[in-house]
């Protein structure tokens, strides 16, 4: 394999995997009830568990964070999320 081909292949492998937009993950509208939500990764492993008095409002806040609210830790978490489920 030529050096150029190897370099292009490495660049492709280092590109971040894009998660589906949260709007698509939340296509079933969460209820306004209190409850627990679980975020899963590509292997269906739960990577975050949260609770809220209003699930719809809380999950909506991940889709549209307030200005300056998205830090590196939250951005990394959201980039890994592939599923969102909730229980009332």
N, C-alpha and C positions, 0 to 999 in steps of 0.2 A: 504494500500500500504506500502511496506517495505521502510525503510529509503534509502536503496541502490537504489531502483527503482525510488524514488522521486529525489534523487541526480542525477541519469542519465538523468531523464526527464528535470531537471533544466539545466543541462549542454547542452542538445540538444537545449533547448529554447534560451539559451544565445549565441549560435553560430551565427556569423554574416551571413546575407543573402548575397550570392554572386551575383553580377550583371553580366549580360552577358558581355563578353569582348567587348570593343569598336569596335574591328575589325568586330565583328558580327553585331553590331548596325550600323556600317557604311558600310555594304555590298553593298548598293547603293553608288557608289562613288560620293562624293560631287563635285560640279563644282568648277573650279578655279576662278569663278566670285566673286565679292564682295557680301555680303549679311548678313543675320541675322540667327543665329542658336538657337534652343530651345532644352533644355535637360529636359526630364520628368522623374518622379519617377514611382513607381509601381501603383499608383492611377491615372496616366496620368496628374498629376498636374505639371505644368512647374516650375522647381526648379532653372533654370538658363537660362538667355538670353544673348547671346553674339553677337558681330558683328565683321566682318573681311573683309579685302580687298581681301583675297583669302581663301574661305571656306575650300577647300581641305587641304591646308597647315595648317590652324589653327586647324581643327579637327584632323588631323594627329598628331599634337603636343600633344594632349591628350593621344593618343595611345603610343607614344614614347617620354615621357618627357626628356628633357636634364638632364644630371646628376646634381642632387641637386635641381631640379626645383619643384619636387612634395612635397608640404608641407602638413601638417595635414588637413587644410581646403580643399585643392584640392582633397586629397585622400578620404576624407569623401564625398565630392560632387560626385566624380566618382563612389564611392561604391553604391550610391543611384540611379544612372542613369539607366533607363530601356528603354529609347527611345531618339532618336536624330532626329530632323527634321530641315529643313532649308528653307529659302525663299530668292529669289534673288530680 
